[in-house]
């Protein structure tokens, strides 16, 4: 099992372009493929990864590894997701530095950006299904909390930490 988790996170680290939020669907796919995660557990993973300090993908890997194999699992999953990123970032940085004005590099970056947005939307859809629907029925309180969070963040420019705190308290009061 330890090798399976390490290998899954190595692949996530290699192919997880676009940062932590974009990597979340890969984490879900990899872990559910090993029968280690449900959509509800994925929603919990995203929430915990968001509220803990540090990169989302590293937090998620650490959480999944710890859930399955304790400290050893956390270490293996964290290394698995981090090693490829460390190596690839150094290689890509050198490549971009040398070929910054290349039309190929500019086109590549313009193509990756919309795909990254799609990855983030997939993560949002998976989370929405897990938190806002139960047996095909829409749960109104989480939907209202989601809309309220969007309004607080975008219209009123409330700090994300404040929104997390507010929604956490409301979750305890309304959903707990």
C-alpha positions in Angstrom: 0.0 0.0 0.0 2.8 2.4 0.8 4.3 2.1 -2.7 0.8 2.5 -4.3 0.3 5.8 -2.4 3.9 7.0 -3.3 3.4 6.1 -6.9 0.0 7.7 -7.1 1.4 11.0 -5.7 4.5 10.8 -7.9 2.1 10.8 -10.9 0.0 13.6 -9.4 3.2 15.6 -8.9 4.3 15.0 -12.5 1.0 15.7 -14.2 -0.6 18.1 -11.8 -0.2 21.4 -13.7 -1.7 24.6 -12.5 -1.1 24.4 -8.7 -2.8 22.8 -5.8 -6.5 23.5 -6.8 -5.9 22.1 -10.2 -4.3 19.0 -8.8 -7.2 18.2 -6.6 -9.2 16.3 -9.3 -6.0 14.2 -9.9 -5.8 13.4 -6.2 -9.4 12.4 -6.1 -9.1 10.2 -9.2 -5.9 8.6 -7.9 -7.1 7.9 -4.4 -10.6 6.8 -5.5 -8.9 4.5 -8.0 -7.2 2.8 -5.1 -10.5 2.7 -3.2 -9.1 5.2 -0.6 -11.5 8.1 -1.0 -15.2 8.9 -1.4 -16.6 12.2 -2.6 -17.5 13.1 1.0 -13.9 12.4 2.1 -12.7 14.4 -0.9 -14.8 17.4 0.2 -13.3 17.1 3.7 -9.8 16.9 2.2 -10.3 20.1 0.2 -11.6 21.9 3.3 -8.8 20.8 5.5 -6.2 21.5 2.8 -7.6 25.0 2.4 -7.6 25.9 6.1 -4.2 24.6 6.9 -1.1 26.7 6.0 1.0 25.6 3.1 0.5 24.5 -0.5 -2.8 22.8 -1.1 -1.4 19.8 -2.9 1.2 19.1 -0.2 -1.5 19.5 2.5 -3.8 17.1 0.6 -1.0 14.5 0.1 0.0 14.7 3.7 -3.6 14.3 4.9 -4.3 11.4 2.6 -1.1 9.6 3.5 -1.7 10.1 7.2 -5.3 8.9 6.9 -4.1 5.6 5.3 -0.8 4.8 6.9 -0.1 7.3 9.7 3.2 9.3 9.8 4.9 7.0 7.3 2.1 7.5 4.8 2.1 11.2 5.3 5.8 11.4 4.6 5.7 9.1 1.6 2.7 10.9 0.0 4.2 14.4 0.7 7.5 13.3 -0.9 5.7 11.7 -3.8 3.9 14.9 -4.7 6.8 17.2 -3.9 9.8 15.6 -5.6 8.4 15.9 -9.2 7.4 19.5 -8.6 10.8 20.4 -7.3 12.6 18.8 -10.2 10.1 20.0 -12.9 10.0 23.6 -11.7 13.8 23.8 -11.9 13.8 22.3 -15.4 10.9 24.5 -16.7 12.4 27.6 -15.2 15.7 27.0 -17.1 13.7 26.2 -20.3 11.5 29.3 -20.1 14.5 31.5 -19.2 16.3 30.4 -22.4 13.3 30.4 -24.7 11.1 33.2 -23.2 10.4 34.9 -26.5 9.6 31.7 -28.4 6.1 31.6 -30.0 6.0 27.9 -29.0 6.5 28.6 -25.3 4.1 31.5 -25.4 1.5 29.3 -27.1 2.1 26.5 -24.7 1.5 28.7 -21.7 -1.7 30.2 -23.4 -3.0 26.6 -23.9 -2.2 25.4 -20.4 -4.0 28.3 -18.7 -7.6 27.4 -19.9 -7.0 23.7 -19.1 -5.9 24.7 -15.6 -9.2 26.6 -15.1 -11.1 23.5 -16.2 -9.2 21.4 -13.6 -10.2 23.9 -10.9 -13.8 23.8 -12.0 -13.8 20.0 -11.9 -12.6 20.1 -8.3 -15.4 22.6 -7.5 -18.0 20.4 -9.1 -16.8 17.3 -7.2 -17.0 19.3 -4.0 -20.4 20.8 -4.8 -21.8 17.3 -5.4 -20.4 16.1 -2.1 -21.6 19.0 0.0 -24.7 20.4 -1.7 -26.5 17.3 -2.8 -27.8 14.3 -0.9 -29.4 11.4 -2.8 -30.0 13.8 -5.7 -31.7 16.4 -3.5 -30.3 19.9 -3.3 -29.3 20.9 0.3 -30.2 24.5 0.6 -28.1 25.6 3.6 -24.7 24.7 1.9 -25.9 26.4 -1.3 -26.7 29.6 0.5 -23.4 29.5 2.4 -21.6 29.0 -0.9 -23.4 32.0 -2.5 -22.8 34.1 0.6 -19.1 33.2 0.6 -18.9 34.3 -3.1 -20.6 37.6 -2.3 -18.4 38.3 0.7 -15.2 37.5 -1.2 -16.0 39.3 -4.5 -18.4 42.1 -3.7 -17.3 43.1 -0.2 -13.7 41.9 -0.5 -13.8 40.2 2.9 -10.6 38.3 3.7 -10.7 34.6 2.8 -9.6 33.7 6.3 -12.6 35.7 7.7 -15.0 34.0 5.3 -13.6 30.6 6.3 -14.1 31.5 10.0 -17.6 32.9 9.5 -18.7 29.9 7.4 -17.1 27.5 9.9 -19.1 29.0 12.7 -22.3 28.9 10.6 -21.6 25.3 9.7 -21.4 24.4 13.4 -24.6 26.4 14.1 -26.7 25.3 11.1 -25.3 22.0 9.9 -23.6 20.5 13.0 
